[in-house]
Amino acid sequence: MKLEGTGIEGLVVDYKPLTEIMEKNGFILGGSWDYERVTYDYKLMAPEKNITHYVRIQGFALEGDVDKGDAVIRMMKPLLGRHYYPHGVEYGHQEGFSDDMIQKAKTLIAKVAEPAKKYHSQVPEHVVLDKLKKWAQENENDEVLQKVEELSNNPERR
């Protein structure tokens, strides 16, 4: 489930201080990173037996290279997911997250969002849209591509 209003989405932060903040707060840089994207995960045990939830915070590089550690990362909307063995993590609303679990996730995100804001830098909107368009084309993501096109052609909708 996408977590709204957390204060982290849209922040633009250098990779090194971002990773330091995340690790200090128990988030682990996921093995699914590549040269242009990062994924930080936090494992939450649910009160129910054999149930694990994950808070996932993702971002993509606007500049630089994640592998070299010189990337500038734009943070995306965080997710709350439920792990199903052996299939993996599902992030939909239909997973039935309790209000308590949602609040725990938002509290964890707030602990990283506040210090990350100290490192936030402004990047022109067209740079963000160009990078997102390139990513959408490379990953054949028509939904994101269509949204980027709409925003590019109609500045009032931003």
Buried (B, 14 or more C-beta within 10 A) or exposed (E): BEBEEBBBBEBBBBBEEBBEBBEEBBBEBBEEBEEBBBBBBBEBEBEEEEEBBBBBBBBBBBBBEBEEEEBBBBBBBBBBBBBEEEEEBEEEEEBEBEEEBBEBBBEBBEBBBEBBEEBBEEBEEEBBBBBBBBBBEEEEBEEBBEBBEEBBEEEEEE
